[in-house]
């Protein structure tokens, strides 16, 4: 029994999706690696938050000085 072109296209799409899922699963890493990555990202977020807070304080000081100059 031959496949119709539409069935063949669907079969190829499914095969491609399965292949892509296999690549994703292999590249995920272990639970330990993912937890380490989460901790590193959390640390970086905290550092960036601190820097933004410092910049906001400096910006507020500049605005206060600009208001005094007016």
SEPA-325034 format. One line per 3 residues: number of its first residue (from 1); their letters; for each residue x, y, z of N, C-alpha, C. Coordinates in steps of 0.001 Angstrom, whole numbers. Last residue first. Layout:
N
NUM	a	X,Y,Z,X,Y,Z,X,Y,Z | ... .
***
This chain:
70
70	xxx	17065,74490,39292,15984,75230,38642,15539,76314,39578 | 18773,73207,41017,19335,74180,40090,18250,75021,39416 | 17111,71430,42295,17660,72542,43086,18219,73629,42181 .
67	xxx	16658,69628,40231,15527,70415,40752,16023,71623,41537 | 19206,68522,40024,18655,69261,38893,17486,70124,39340 | 19391,67181,42476,20298,68302,42179,19775,69153,41034 .
64	xxx	17386,65259,42071,17274,66216,43177,18165,67430,42939 | 18481,63865,39918,17211,64579,39758,17018,65617,40850 | 20756,62811,41153,20898,63741,40030,19614,64534,39798 .
61	xxx	19527,61106,43010,20376,62205,43469,20536,63261,42371 | 18302,59329,41245,17474,60139,42127,18260,61338,42660 | 20538,58132,40086,19618,58908,39240,18745,59816,40090 .
58	xxx	21547,56809,42328,22340,57873,41691,21442,58758,40828 | 19471,54998,42752,19819,55949,43802,20613,57112,43227 | 19587,53533,40383,18372,54295,40695,18651,55345,41761 .
55	xxx	22079,52329,40674,21872,53301,39600,20624,54150,39837 | 21516,50606,42823,22536,51652,42961,22343,52744,41903 | 19616,48975,41567,19246,49740,42757,20221,50887,42977 .
52	xxx	21195,47814,39619,20085,48683,39213,19647,49549,40386 | 22917,46304,41227,23457,47377,40387,22364,48349,39958 | 21078,44510,42371,21837,45421,43222,22393,46593,42420 .
49	xxx	20277,43164,40051,19294,43921,40832,19989,44930,41736 | 22652,41892,39340,22090,42919,38454,21065,43784,39185 | 22863,40117,41497,23908,41123,41260,23374,42254,40390 .
46	xxx	20537,38571,41108,20710,39352,42339,21755,40451,42164 | 21127,37411,38647,19957,38283,38769,20080,39162,40007 | 23312,35841,39379,23483,36937,38420,22323,37917,38476 .
43	xxx	22034,34036,41106,23097,34907,41607,23301,36101,40689 | 20309,32777,39285,19762,33518,40421,20785,34486,40995 | 22184,31523,37647,21302,32560,37089,20698,33409,38200 .
40	xxx	23262,29737,39509,24106,30753,38871,23267,31889,38292 | 20980,28191,40070,21629,28955,41141,22499,30058,40551 | 20517,27055,37547,19489,27893,38172,20092,28765,39266 .
37	xxx	22853,25558,37236,22572,26642,36307,21537,27596,36893 | 22432,23699,39266,23589,24603,39322,23371,25814,38419 | 20161,22418,38255,20081,23142,39523,21241,24121,39674 .
34	xxx	21240,21258,35954,20186,22264,35820,20028,23073,37103 | 23041,19469,37108,23528,20536,36240,22492,21651,36105 | 21231,17804,38483,22246,18538,39224,22776,19712,38403 .
31	xxx	19839,16667,36381,19109,17504,37331,20082,18369,38122 | 21840,16887,33373,21320,16213,34557,20575,17208,35445 | 20820,17902,30050,21741,17808,31176,21065,17144,32362 .
28	xxx	19623,18327,27535,19087,18943,28751,20073,18938,29900 | 20375,17042,25230,21071,18269,25578,20620,18900,26883 | 18625,14904,24965,20054,14627,25176,20795,15868,25668 .
25	xxx	16257,16334,24485,16373,15506,25691,17843,15208,25990 | 16817,17527,21996,16540,18347,23183,16740,17558,24468 | 17107,15259,20380,18227,16189,20535,18031,17042,21781 .
22	xxx	14527,14206,20574,15667,13422,21042,16880,14318,21281 | 13049,16241,19349,12823,15949,20770,13996,15151,21345 | 13987,15995,16719,14241,17231,17468,14052,17010,18961 .
19	xxx	12980,13457,16097,14424,13705,16077,14771,14943,16887 | 10243,13991,16233,10843,13003,17136,12351,13221,17220 | 9971,15836,14142,9642,16237,15516,10276,15281,16520 .
16	xxx	10666,14215,11954,11479,15384,12282,11239,15831,13721 | 8561,12397,12035,9936,11926,12195,10864,13078,12576 | 6421,14134,11518,6484,13419,12798,7908,12930,13052 .
13	xxx	7053,14933,8916,6960,15938,9976,7065,15290,11351 | 6884,12482,7583,8172,13158,7644,8172,14221,8744 | 4131,12059,7880,5080,11110,8449,6466,11744,8580 .
10	xxx	3125,14190,6370,2842,14110,7814,3823,13174,8506 | 4070,13464,3842,4498,14732,4442,4267,14718,5944 | 2678,11067,3472,4132,11058,3495,4681,12323,4140 .
7	xxx	76,12012,3402,481,11096,4473,1998,11052,4608 | 238,13557,1056,-103,14202,2330,320,13327,3508 | 820,11615,-925,1779,12695,-619,1502,13383,712 .
4	xxx	-31,8358,388,-353,9544,-400,682,10616,-78 | 1767,5301,200,1322,6466,967,981,7601,10 | 662,2106,-930,1473,3316,-1071,880,4443,-243 .
1	x	848,-1174,0,0,0,0,893,1235,0 .
***
